[in-house]
């Protein structure tokens, strides 16, 4: 299923790459293109699923420029996540604009290992260190405090953490299933 989804996204990208961004395309054109390029199996998958057909039609109705932007974002996220995978690391390095830092992986692994639901960033006025308060779990002093904000923003944008606010209005960062899946893929 995931493989078919990735294949369909890749083929949509290839299909629209030779077209003008303001051009309007139809599902039937895409299906003909699939057959012309020997992708009859994927065409059958699309035609056999009414929901998939409707989704692709809706995507095409958004316009090619919008599709390109969304596919670029997805591609960047996949490359960033893949940059930590041993098997995909070299390939991803050619496409990823950024990688996930060791500090980020360490924070996520701490959360997994301690079964932490969330953490808070402790504010210490006189200290340059940044301390994470895991719940449940131990406190953790960040290795690269100057990059913590950047790492947190990246983990939130990739869906590895969800940022919420506690009752005092302080940000709290919640562990996600996506983070768990990423760590599983790295081992």
C-alpha positions in Angstrom: 0.0 0.0 0.0 2.7 2.5 1.0 4.8 1.5 -2.0 1.8 2.0 -4.3 1.2 5.5 -2.8 4.8 6.5 -3.3 4.8 5.1 -6.8 1.6 7.1 -7.7 3.1 10.3 -6.2 6.3 9.7 -8.2 4.3 9.1 -11.4 2.1 12.1 -10.9 5.3 14.2 -10.5 6.7 12.7 -13.7 3.4 13.3 -15.5 3.2 17.0 -14.6 6.9 17.7 -15.0 6.6 18.3 -18.8 3.6 20.5 -18.6 3.0 24.2 -18.1 2.1 25.1 -14.5 -1.1 26.9 -15.6 -2.2 23.9 -17.7 -5.3 22.1 -16.4 -5.1 18.3 -16.6 -7.7 15.5 -16.3 -7.5 12.1 -14.7 -8.2 10.5 -18.1 -5.0 12.1 -19.5 -3.0 10.7 -16.6 -4.5 7.2 -17.1 -3.6 7.3 -20.8 -0.1 8.6 -19.9 0.3 5.7 -17.5 -0.5 3.2 -20.2 1.8 4.9 -22.7 4.6 4.6 -20.2 4.0 0.9 -19.3 2.4 1.5 -15.9 -0.8 -0.5 -16.6 -0.7 -2.1 -13.1 -0.8 1.3 -11.4 -3.5 2.4 -13.8 -5.6 -0.7 -12.7 -5.0 0.2 -9.1 -6.3 3.7 -9.7 -9.3 2.6 -11.8 -10.3 -0.1 -9.3 -10.5 2.4 -6.4 -13.2 5.0 -6.7 -11.7 6.9 -3.7 -8.2 6.9 -5.3 -9.6 8.2 -8.6 -11.6 11.0 -6.8 -8.5 11.9 -4.8 -6.3 12.3 -7.9 -9.1 14.3 -9.7 -9.2 16.6 -6.7 -5.5 16.9 -6.7 -5.4 17.8 -10.4 -8.2 20.4 -9.8 -5.9 22.3 -7.4 -3.6 23.1 -10.3 -0.1 21.9 -11.3 1.7 24.7 -9.4 0.1 23.7 -6.1 0.8 20.0 -6.8 4.5 20.7 -7.5 4.8 22.7 -4.3 3.2 19.9 -2.2 5.3 17.2 -3.8 8.5 19.3 -3.2 7.6 19.5 0.5 6.9 15.8 0.7 10.1 15.0 -1.2 12.2 17.2 1.2 10.6 15.5 4.2 11.3 12.0 2.9 14.9 12.9 2.1 15.4 14.5 5.5 14.0 11.5 7.3 15.9 9.1 5.1 19.2 10.9 5.8 19.4 9.0 9.1 18.7 5.5 7.6 21.9 3.5 7.0 20.6 2.0 3.7 19.3 5.3 2.3 21.7 7.8 3.8 24.0 8.2 0.7 21.1 8.6 -1.7 19.2 11.0 0.6 22.3 13.2 1.0 22.0 14.1 -2.7 18.5 15.5 -2.1 18.0 16.5 1.5 18.4 20.2 2.2 19.0 19.4 5.8 19.4 16.3 8.0 18.1 15.4 11.4 20.7 16.2 14.0 22.3 13.7 16.4 20.8 15.8 19.2 17.3 15.3 17.8 17.8 11.6 17.5 19.1 11.5 21.1 16.1 13.4 22.4 13.7 11.1 20.6 15.5 8.0 21.8 15.4 9.3 25.4 11.7 9.7 25.1 11.2 6.3 23.6 13.5 4.6 26.2 11.8 6.3 29.1 8.3 6.0 27.7 8.0 9.8 28.0 4.8 11.3 26.7 6.3 14.8 26.6 9.0 17.1 27.8 9.4 20.8 28.8 12.4 23.0 28.3 13.6 24.3 31.7 14.4 27.9 31.8 17.6 28.7 33.7 18.4 32.4 33.6 22.1 32.2 34.6 23.1 29.1 32.7 23.8 28.6 29.1 22.7 25.0 29.3 19.3 23.9 28.1 17.7 21.2 30.3 14.8 19.1 29.1 12.4 17.8 31.7 11.0 14.5 30.4 7.6 13.2 31.8 8.2 10.6 32.8 11.9 10.3 32.7 15.1 12.0 33.8 16.2 15.6 33.1 18.5 15.8 30.0 21.1 18.5 29.4 21.3 19.3 25.6 24.6 18.7 23.9 24.1 21.6 21.5 22.0 24.2 23.3 22.5 26.8 20.6 20.7 24.5 18.1 17.9 23.3 20.3 15.3 25.8 18.9 16.2 24.8 15.4 16.0 21.1 16.2 12.6 21.4 18.0 11.2 23.4 15.0 12.4 20.7 12.6 11.0 17.8 14.7 7.7 19.6 14.9 7.6 20.3 11.2 8.4 16.6 10.4 5.6 15.4 12.8 8.1 13.8 15.1 6.9 16.0 18.0 3.7 17.8 18.6 4.0 21.2 20.3 1.3 21.9 22.9 1.0 24.3 25.8 0.8 23.4 29.5 -1.4 25.1 32.1 1.3 27.8 32.7 1.4 28.6 29.0 4.8 27.0 28.5 5.5 24.9 25.4 5.5 21.2 25.9 6.7 18.8 23.2 4.8 15.5 22.8 6.3 12.3 21.4 4.6 10.9 18.3 4.1 7.6 16.6 6.0 9.0 13.6 9.0 9.5 15.9 8.7 5.9 17.1 8.6 4.6 13.5 11.6 6.7 12.6 13.7 5.3 15.4 12.6 1.8 14.5 13.7 2.4 11.0 17.1 3.6 12.2 17.9 0.4 14.2 
